[in-house]
Amino acid sequence: MARFNANAKDYTIEEAKPLPIILLLDTSGSMSGIKIDALNNACSRMIKKLKAEASKEVKVVLTVITFGNTGVKLVTNPPHQDVSKYEWQDLYPNGNTPMGTALKMAKDLIEDKETTPSRIYRPLVVLVSDGEPNDSWEQALEAFIGNGRSSKCERLAMGIMCHTDVLERFVRGTGNAVITANDADDIVRFFKFVTMSVTQSIHSKDPNQQVSKILSIEKDTNKPAINVANSNNPPSEPIQDDDSFDF
């Protein structure tokens, strides 16, 4: 008869797999007033809701990168912050719109396997801006969507009272349209939509595909919840893998 061996390593409980949300948020001077107020409110509500949806199988981790003020800032520390332990700190607008530098920072973060390990679900990258970038953004954007681990991320974008040409390039190949916000309520609705997507992913058997599925449903039903900009983005081919997001 085999003897009982109380070796701790034989009874290790597997940790919940991370589901990263990466927010790239415009904090330039043009975001002043109701725009930044609505953005702060919407992000704070999203975090509170995700805390309430905690799961033993999926751990939502949040990364916040802002671009504006005096440049680009990684707000979360550590970079991928457990959302259950994160308290939203209000953002304040000032300065220009260095979106390209923010995309480069996000890509560097995603490509670093020590910071962003392979055993995670497909990251969701959300880009929010109210204007055209004023740095060297084109190469950074094409690198983000065109190659490496960052190109495998799910991507959403919201344009706040602005032209959406750059944002449409960001979501190119995902099948997702740019969401347009014409007032503070639209900003709040967009983040409610993101929250719903992530929440359903948490409880889904296939979190990697859940965000895309919800987006398809939203566009196929004439719901007034969000405004979808005109887009000719074809859907990307699904990544053929298991429930891991192995880069």
N, C-alpha and C positions, 0 to 999 in steps of 0.2 A: 504493500500500500504506500503510495507516494506521501511524503511528509510535506506539511504546510511550510511554505517559505515566505516569510513576511518581508520580502525585498520590495522596497517602495517603487523601484523602477518597473517592476512587473505589474503595477497597479496604477500607473500614471493616467490621469484623466486628460483626455485630449482637449486642448483649448479651443474656444470658439474661433472660427475662421473670420478674419477681418473683411469687411466690405467698405472700402475707402470712398469717401466723398471729398472731392477736391474743388473748393470754391475759388474762382479767380474773380475778384470783385474790384470794380472801378471806384476809386475814391478821389478822383480828380475834382478840381474846383467846380466843374459844371454839375456835379452830383449834389450840390448844396440844396438845402431846403427839404421839400417833401420827398425828393428822391432818396436821399440818404436816410431820412427818418423812416421811410417805408422799408428800405433795405434792412436797417437795423432791426426793425420790428419783425419783419418776415423771417430773418435768420434766427432771431431769438426764439420765435414760436416753433420753428422747425426743430431746433435742438431740444426744446422741452418735449415735443411730441416724440422724437426719436428716443429720448431717455425713457419715456413711458412704454416704448415698444421693445424694450430690452429682450434679448433672446439668448438662450444657452448655446445655440448652434452658430449664430452670426453676431459678430461684434462690429458695430458701425464705428469707423474711425474718421475723424474730420481733419482736413487740412484747409487752412484759410490763407490765401495769398492776396494781398491788396496791391493795386498799382495806382499811384497818384502821389499826393503830398510831395516828398522829396525823392521819390523813386518807388522801388518795389520792396515789400515787407512780407516776410513769413511770420504770420501772427501766431500760429499754433506752436507750442513747444511742449513735448516733442512734435516733430512735423506732422505725424499721423496721431492725433490726439483722440483717445477713447472718448466718444461723445457723452458717455454717462458721467464723465468726470469734468466735462468742459462747461464753463460759464461764459456766455457771450459777452464780449466787451464792445461797446458801441464804437463805430468807425466815424472818422471825421474827414470831410473832404477838403482838398487843397491841391494846387499844382496841376501838372500836365497828365497825359494818359500814356504811360510807357507799357502798353499791352505786350509788345514783343518781348520785353525783358521779363515780364511776368510769365509768359509762355515758356521762355527758356528756363526760368527757375523751376517751373512745374515739371518740365521734361527732365531736367537734371535729377529732380527728386524721384521721379518715377523710374528712371533708368538705373538708379543706384540700388543694387539688390540688398545692401545692408539696411538701407532706410525703408525700401519697399520690397519685401521678400516675395518669393514666387507663390507661396501658399496663401493666396488671397482670392477673393472674388473680383470680378471685373470692376475696376475703379470707374466711378461716375465723375466726370469733370464738367463743372458748370461755370460758364463764362458769362459775366454780366457787365454791360458797359452802356454808356449813354453817348458815345461819340467815337470819332475816328482816332486811332492811335497816332502819336506824334513821335515815335521812335522808329528804329529800323525793325519793323515787325514782320515783313513778308517772309524772310528766310526762317525766322523762328517759328512762324505759324506752319509753314510747309514742312519743316522738320518734325514738328509735333504731330501732325496728322499723317505724315507720309512714311515714317520709318521708326523702327525700334518699338519698345514696349508701349510708349505713349500712343502709338497709332492703334493699339488694340483696345484703348479705353472707350467706354461709352461717353458721348459728348452731347451736351445741351447748351443752348445759348439764349440769352434774353437781351434784346435791345430796348433801351428806355428812351422813348421819344427821339429816335435817331434813325439815320440810314443803316441798313443791316448788311451791306455788302461784305464787310470784313467778317462779321459773325456767321454769314452764310458759308463763307470759305472754311470757317472753323468746324462747322458740322457737316461739311461735304463728305459724302460716302457713308454716312450713318443712317440715312433715311429719315432723319429728324429735321424738322423745319425750325427756323429761328422763331422764338416767341417774342412778340412785340408788346411793350407796356406803354400805354398812353397816359396813365395816371398811377397814383399810389396804390389803388385797389388792385390794379393789374400786377404790380410787383408782388403784393401779398398773395394773390391767387397763383402766380407762377411758383412761388416757394411752397405753397400748399400742395401743388401738383408734384413738385420734387419730393416732398415729404411722403405723399401717397405712394409714389414710385418706390422709394426706399423701404417704406413700411411693408409694402406687399412683397418686396424682395426678401426682407427678413424672414417672412413666414412662408416663402415659396420653396418648393422642392428644387427649383433651378434659379437661384438668384442671379446668375449671369445673364439670363435672357429676359428677366421680368421687366426691367425698365423699357426695353425695346417693345415688349408686348403691350405695355400700358400706353406708350406713345402711339402705337398703331391704333389701338382702340379709341384713344382720344381724338385722333384725326378722322376716324371713320364714322364717329357719332357726332352730330352737329351740336356739341355742347358749347355753351358760351363761356366756359370756365377760363379759357385762355385765348389769346389772339395769335394765330399762326400766320407768319409772313409767307409770302409766295416763295416757294422753293422747288427746285428741280433736283434735289439731292436724291440719287438712287440709294436704296439700302445696301449696306455693305454685306459681304458674304459672312455668315456666322462662323465663328472660330470653332473648329472641330476639336473639342477637348472634353475632359470630364468636368466635374463641378469646381475644379480649381482654376485659377487664372494663371497658368504656368507660362511665364514669359520666355 
